[in-house]
């Protein structure tokens, strides 16, 4: 998924994406640096800093848990501004920083940290279900430890829908199938 519009968090599904050292080609979060914001209070706001959030990754299983806890019929990854939706890793958010994700089409992503939930996606969810009050704040609470990960590109390449992914934890020095 790629976020091409600067005025919204919502991403658009694509069948495959070119992955460069800056992130997903065409995505608004791509870049080697980005301006410091509320997540980096130790830097003056607007200062260019290392972009450790090039790619946002969520899990099908965790989204289902959050949707159920909010009593929603669905929770789409696009609403969260996600770039990748993975399945088969139920506790994706608990992967430690330093884990690497090896995609069958060649790209490798390096996990920098978990993605704490914020009100931005909550507002989008609220707009999709206007008959439900309080979803903005409820999303932040219910998505804690289930909001996915952010990563940087370790090895450029392509990522395509249907790719398999292997996870290598940071303390595992040899790549093994």
N, C-alpha and C positions, 0 to 999 in steps of 0.2 A: 504494500500500500504506500502511496506517495501523497504527501501533503503539498499540493502545488499552490493553494490559495493562501495568501498571507493574512487574510482577514478572518480565518476560521481554523480551528484545531482539527476539523474533520479531514480524514485522508480518503483517498480514492483507490479502490482495488485495481491492481494491474496483474497480468499473468506472469510477467517476469520483470526484473529490474536490474539495471547495470549498477554494480556496487563499485565505487571508487574509494580512494583513501579518505575522501571527504564525507562519505555516507552514500545514501541512495540518490542516484542521479535525478535531478529535478525536485527533490524534497526540500521543503523550506528549512529543515533542521540540518541539512548537509553543510559541511564546512569544517575546516580545521580549528577555527575559533568561533566564538559567539560572544555577544555582550553579556557581562555579568548581570544577574538579576536577583530576585528574592531568594533563589536557592544558593546563592554565593554571597552572603552578607559580609564576608571578610574582604571582599573586593569592592571598590567604588562602583556603583551601578553604572552600566554602560561600558566599562573597561573591557577590552577584548581579552578573553581568557581561553584556555584550551577547551575545546568542545568534547566533553565526555558523554554527550547525549546525542550522538549522530543518528542512532537507530533505536526505536521503541519497540519492544517485543512483548506480546501477551500470549496467554495460553487459553485454548478453547475450554479446558477443564476449569480454570480459575474464573473465566468469564461466566460460565454456567453457574458456578457457586455464588458469585456476586449477584447475578440476575435473580436467582432463586431467593437469596436473602433479601432482595429488594422487592420480591414478588412481581417481577417483570417478565413478560413473555420472551424477551430477547435483550441481549446487550451486545451490540455490534462493535467490533474492534475499531472501526472507522470513527465511531463517536468518541473514542478515547485518544484519537490521534495516533494510533498504533501503525507501525510500518510492517510488522510481521505478526502473523497468527500461527502459533505452533500447536500441535496436538501430540499427546503421548508423554508430556512432561507435566504431570498434575500439580507439582509444587514448583513451578518455574520460578516464581518470585523468590524462592528460598535458595536459588543457586548463588553461590558466593561470587563476589567480584574476583576476576581473574580466570573464571571459567571461559573456555573457548567453544564456540559453536561452529562445527565444520559442516558445510552444506554440500550435498552431492554434486551440485553444479560448479563447485570450486571455491566459493567465497568462504572466508572465516571471519567471525565476529568475536570480539573480546568484551566480555561483560564488565562494565565499570561499576554498576551498583543497581539496587532495586529502584523502582520508580514509585515514589510515594504518591498516593492519590491526592488530587487537588480539586478545587471547585470548577475549573474549566470544563473537564468532561462532565461533571455533575450538572452544569448548566445546559449542556447539549442534551443530556439524558432527560432533564426536566422539560426541555422544549419538545421532546419526542412524546412525552406523556403529560400533557398540560393538565389533565384531570387529576393528577396525583400531586399533592403538596409535599414539599420538603425533600425532594429527591436530590437536590444539589448537595445538601449537607449529609444526607443519608449515604450517598455514593462514597463520599470521603471516608466515612466510618466503616462501611461494609467492604470497601475495596482495600482496606489496610492489609498488607502482607499478601495481597492477591492482584496487585496492579501491574505486575510484570517487571521487566528489566529494561535498562538502557545499556547500550553498547557502542563501541567504536569499531571501525573496520580494521581488522588485522591483516587480511589478505583480500585484495580486490578480486572481483570476478562477476559472476551473475548469481542471482537467486531467482528460482522459478517456482511457481505454484506446483505443489506435489513433490518438491525436493525432500529427500531425507536429510536428517540432521543428526550428527553425533556430538555429544557433549563430552569434553575433556576437562576435568577439574584441574585447578591450578597446581595442585600438589602431585599430579600425575605427569611425570616427565616424559614418558614415552607414549606416543600415539598408538593405540591398540584398537583393533576392530572388536 
